[in-house]
Amino acid sequence: MGANLAMLDGAELAVAVARSSSVPEAVARYEREAVPRGGRAVKRSARGLAACMSEGAPGSAVTYLSSFGTKD
């Protein structure tokens, strides 16, 4: 998740810089979306780690990962 988030953040920051009249404005625009998204990723990662390390593992990990569903 971290590598994917880093690539998305880099792309979104580049777009913000391209569309803004100044770098500080671009960073502010980028941070309005990136900071909350990063916080959600941290919480999701912590829940995943807890599921993998709990006494109920590996079943708790399977249950957690299954909550994301599948894409066809």
C-alpha distances in whole Angstrom, upper triangle without the diagonal:
4,6,5,6,9,10,11,12,14,16,16,18,20,21,22,24,26,27,28,31,30,27,27,27,24,22,23,23,19,18,20,17,14,15,15,12,10,12,11,8,9,12,10,8,12,13,11,13,16,16,16,18,21,24,23,21,20,21,20,16,17,19,15,13,16,16,14,16,17,17,20
4,5,5,6,9,10,10,12,14,15,16,18,20,21,22,24,26,26,29,28,25,25,25,22,20,21,21,17,17,19,16,13,14,14,12,9,12,12,8,9,12,11,9,12,15,13,14,17,18,18,19,22,26,26,23,23,24,22,19,21,22,18,17,20,20,17,20,20,21,24
4,5,5,6,9,10,11,13,14,15,17,19,20,21,23,25,26,29,27,24,25,25,22,20,22,22,18,18,20,17,14,16,17,14,12,15,15,11,13,16,15,13,16,18,16,17,20,21,20,22,25,29,28,25,25,26,25,21,22,24,21,19,22,22,19,21,21,21,23
4,5,5,6,9,10,11,12,14,16,17,18,20,21,23,24,28,27,24,24,24,21,20,21,20,16,17,19,16,13,15,16,12,11,15,14,11,13,16,14,13,17,18,16,18,21,21,21,23,26,29,29,26,25,26,25,21,22,23,20,18,20,20,17,19,19,18,20
4,5,5,6,9,10,10,12,14,15,16,18,20,21,22,25,24,21,22,21,18,16,18,17,13,13,15,12,9,11,12,9,8,11,11,8,11,14,13,12,15,17,16,18,21,21,21,24,26,30,29,27,26,27,25,22,23,24,20,18,21,20,17,20,20,20,23
4,5,5,6,9,10,10,12,14,15,16,18,20,21,24,22,19,20,20,17,15,17,17,13,13,16,13,10,12,14,11,10,13,14,11,13,16,16,15,18,20,19,20,23,24,24,25,28,32,31,29,29,30,28,25,26,27,23,22,25,24,21,24,23,23,26
4,5,5,6,9,10,11,13,14,16,17,19,20,23,22,19,21,21,17,16,18,17,13,15,17,14,12,14,16,13,12,16,16,14,16,19,18,17,21,22,21,22,26,26,26,28,31,34,34,31,30,31,30,26,27,28,25,23,25,25,21,24,23,22,24
4,5,5,6,8,10,11,12,14,15,17,18,22,21,18,19,19,15,14,16,15,11,13,14,11,9,12,14,11,11,15,14,13,15,18,17,17,20,22,21,23,26,26,26,28,31,34,34,31,31,31,29,26,27,27,24,22,24,23,20,22,22,20,23
4,5,5,6,9,10,10,12,14,15,16,19,18,15,16,16,13,11,13,12,8,9,12,9,7,10,12,10,9,13,14,12,15,17,17,17,20,22,22,23,26,27,27,29,31,35,35,32,32,33,31,28,29,29,26,24,26,25,22,25,25,24,26
4,6,5,6,9,10,11,12,14,15,18,17,14,16,16,12,11,14,13,10,12,14,13,10,13,16,13,13,17,18,16,18,21,21,20,23,25,25,26,29,30,30,31,34,38,37,35,34,36,33,30,31,32,29,27,29,28,25,27,27,26,28
4,5,5,6,9,10,11,12,14,18,17,15,17,16,12,12,15,13,10,13,15,13,11,15,17,14,15,18,19,17,20,23,22,22,25,27,26,27,30,31,31,33,36,39,39,36,36,37,34,31,32,33,29,27,29,28,25,27,26,24,26
4,5,5,6,9,10,11,12,16,15,13,15,13,10,10,12,10,7,10,11,9,9,12,14,12,13,16,17,16,19,21,21,22,25,26,26,28,30,31,31,34,36,39,39,37,36,37,34,32,32,32,29,27,29,28,25,27,26,25,27
4,5,5,6,9,10,10,13,12,10,11,11,7,7,10,9,6,9,11,10,9,12,15,14,14,17,18,18,20,22,23,23,26,28,28,29,31,33,33,35,37,41,40,38,38,39,36,34,35,35,31,30,32,31,27,30,30,28,31
4,5,5,6,9,10,13,12,10,13,12,9,10,13,11,9,12,14,14,13,16,18,17,17,21,22,21,23,26,26,26,29,31,30,31,34,35,35,37,40,43,43,41,40,41,39,36,37,37,34,32,34,33,30,32,31,29,31
4,5,5,6,9,12,12,11,14,12,8,10,13,10,9,12,14,13,13,16,18,17,18,21,22,21,24,26,26,27,30,31,31,33,35,36,36,39,41,44,44,42,41,42,39,36,37,37,34,32,34,32,29,31,30,28,30
4,5,5,6,10,10,9,10,8,5,7,9,7,6,10,11,11,11,14,16,16,17,20,21,21,23,26,26,27,29,31,31,33,35,36,37,39,41,45,44,42,42,42,40,37,38,38,34,33,35,33,30,32,32,30,33
4,5,5,8,7,6,9,8,5,7,10,9,9,12,14,14,14,17,19,19,19,22,24,24,25,28,29,29,31,34,34,35,37,39,39,41,43,47,46,44,44,45,42,40,41,41,37,36,38,36,33,35,35,33,35
4,6,8,9,9,12,11,8,11,13,12,11,15,16,16,17,20,22,21,22,25,26,26,28,31,31,31,34,36,36,37,40,41,41,43,45,49,48,46,46,47,44,41,42,42,39,37,39,37,34,36,35,33,35
4,7,9,10,12,10,8,11,12,10,11,14,15,15,16,19,21,21,22,25,26,26,28,30,31,32,34,36,36,38,40,41,42,44,46,49,49,47,46,47,44,42,42,42,39,37,39,37,34,36,35,33,35
4,6,7,9,6,5,9,10,9,10,13,14,15,16,19,21,21,22,25,26,27,28,31,31,32,34,36,37,38,40,42,43,44,46,50,49,48,48,48,45,43,44,44,40,39,41,39,36,38,38,36,38
4,7,9,7,8,11,12,11,13,16,17,18,19,21,24,24,25,28,29,30,31,34,35,35,38,39,40,41,44,45,46,47,49,53,53,51,51,51,49,46,47,47,44,42,44,42,39,41,41,40,42
4,6,5,6,9,10,11,12,14,16,18,18,20,22,23,24,26,28,28,30,32,33,34,36,38,39,40,42,43,44,46,48,51,51,49,50,50,48,45,46,46,43,42,44,42,39,41,41,40,42
4,5,5,6,9,10,10,12,14,16,16,17,20,21,21,23,26,26,27,29,31,31,33,35,36,36,39,41,41,42,44,48,48,46,46,47,45,42,44,44,40,39,41,39,37,39,39,38,40
4,5,5,6,9,10,10,12,15,15,16,19,20,20,22,24,25,25,28,30,30,31,34,35,36,38,40,40,41,43,47,47,46,46,47,44,42,43,43,39,39,41,39,36,39,40,39,41
4,6,5,6,9,10,11,13,14,15,18,19,20,22,24,25,26,28,29,30,32,34,35,36,38,40,41,42,44,47,47,46,46,47,44,41,43,42,39,38,40,38,35,38,38,37,40
4,5,5,6,9,10,12,12,14,16,17,18,20,22,22,24,26,27,28,30,32,33,34,36,37,38,40,42,45,45,44,44,44,41,39,40,40,36,35,37,35,33,35,35,34,37
4,5,5,6,9,10,10,11,14,15,15,17,20,20,21,23,25,25,27,29,30,31,33,35,36,37,39,43,43,41,41,42,39,37,38,38,34,34,36,34,31,34,35,33,36
4,5,5,6,9,10,10,13,14,15,17,19,20,21,23,25,25,27,29,30,31,33,35,36,37,39,43,42,41,41,42,39,37,38,38,34,34,36,34,31,34,35,34,37
4,6,5,7,9,11,12,13,15,17,18,19,21,23,24,25,27,29,30,31,33,34,36,37,39,43,42,41,41,41,38,36,37,37,33,32,34,32,29,32,33,31,34
4,6,6,6,8,11,11,12,14,16,16,18,20,21,22,24,26,27,28,30,32,33,34,36,40,39,38,38,38,35,33,34,34,30,29,32,29,27,29,30,29,32
4,5,5,5,8,9,10,12,14,15,16,18,19,20,22,24,25,26,28,30,31,32,34,38,37,36,36,37,34,32,33,33,29,29,31,29,26,29,30,30,33
4,6,6,7,9,11,12,13,15,17,18,19,21,22,24,25,27,28,30,31,33,34,38,37,36,37,37,34,32,33,32,29,28,30,28,26,28,30,29,32
4,6,6,6,9,10,11,13,15,16,17,19,21,22,23,25,26,28,29,31,32,36,35,34,34,34,31,29,30,29,26,25,27,25,22,25,26,25,28
4,6,5,6,9,10,10,12,14,15,16,18,20,21,22,24,26,27,28,30,34,33,32,32,32,30,27,29,28,25,24,26,24,22,25,26,25,28
4,5,5,6,9,10,11,13,14,15,17,19,20,21,23,25,26,27,29,32,32,31,31,32,29,27,29,28,24,24,26,24,22,26,27,27,30
4,5,5,6,9,10,11,12,14,15,17,19,20,21,23,25,26,27,31,30,29,30,30,27,25,27,26,22,22,24,21,20,23,25,25,28
4,5,5,6,9,10,11,12,14,16,17,18,20,21,23,24,26,29,29,28,28,28,25,23,24,23,20,19,22,19,17,20,22,22,25
4,5,5,6,9,10,10,12,14,15,16,18,20,21,22,24,28,28,26,26,27,24,22,24,23,20,19,22,20,18,21,23,23,27
4,5,5,6,9,10,11,13,14,15,17,19,20,21,22,26,26,25,26,26,23,21,23,22,19,19,22,19,18,22,24,24,28
4,5,5,6,9,10,11,12,14,15,17,18,20,21,25,24,23,24,24,20,19,20,19,16,16,18,16,14,18,20,21,25
4,5,5,6,9,10,10,12,14,15,16,18,20,24,23,21,22,22,19,17,19,18,15,14,17,15,14,17,19,20,23
4,5,5,6,9,10,10,12,14,15,16,18,22,22,20,21,22,19,17,19,19,15,16,19,17,16,20,22,23,27
4,5,5,6,9,10,11,12,14,15,16,20,20,19,20,20,17,15,18,17,13,14,17,15,15,18,21,22,26
4,5,5,6,9,10,11,12,14,15,19,18,17,17,18,14,13,15,14,10,11,13,12,11,15,17,19,23
4,5,5,6,9,10,11,12,14,18,18,16,16,17,14,12,14,15,11,11,15,14,13,17,18,20,24
4,5,5,6,9,10,11,12,16,16,15,16,17,14,12,15,15,11,13,16,15,15,19,21,23,27
4,5,5,6,9,10,10,14,14,13,14,14,11,9,12,12,8,10,13,12,13,16,19,21,25
4,5,5,6,9,10,14,13,11,11,12,9,7,10,10,7,8,11,11,11,15,17,19,23
4,5,5,6,8,12,12,10,11,13,10,8,12,13,10,11,14,15,15,18,20,23,26
4,5,5,6,10,10,9,11,12,9,8,12,12,10,12,15,15,16,19,22,24,28
4,6,5,9,8,7,8,8,5,5,8,8,7,9,12,12,14,16,19,22,25
4,6,9,8,6,6,9,7,5,8,10,9,10,13,14,15,18,19,22,25
4,7,8,6,8,11,9,8,12,13,12,13,16,17,19,21,23,26,29
4,5,5,8,9,7,8,12,12,12,14,16,17,19,21,24,27,30
4,6,8,9,8,10,13,13,14,16,18,19,21,23,26,29,32
4,6,6,5,8,10,10,11,14,15,16,19,20,23,26,29
3,5,5,6,8,9,10,12,14,15,17,19,21,24,27
4,6,5,6,9,10,11,12,14,16,18,19,22,25
4,5,5,6,9,10,10,12,15,16,18,21,24
4,5,5,6,9,10,11,14,15,18,21,24
4,5,5,6,8,10,12,14,16,19,22
4,5,5,6,9,10,11,13,17,19
4,6,5,6,9,10,13,17,19
4,5,5,8,10,13,16,19
4,5,6,8,10,13,16
4,5,6,8,12,14
4,6,9,12,15
4,7,9,13
4,7,10
4,7
4
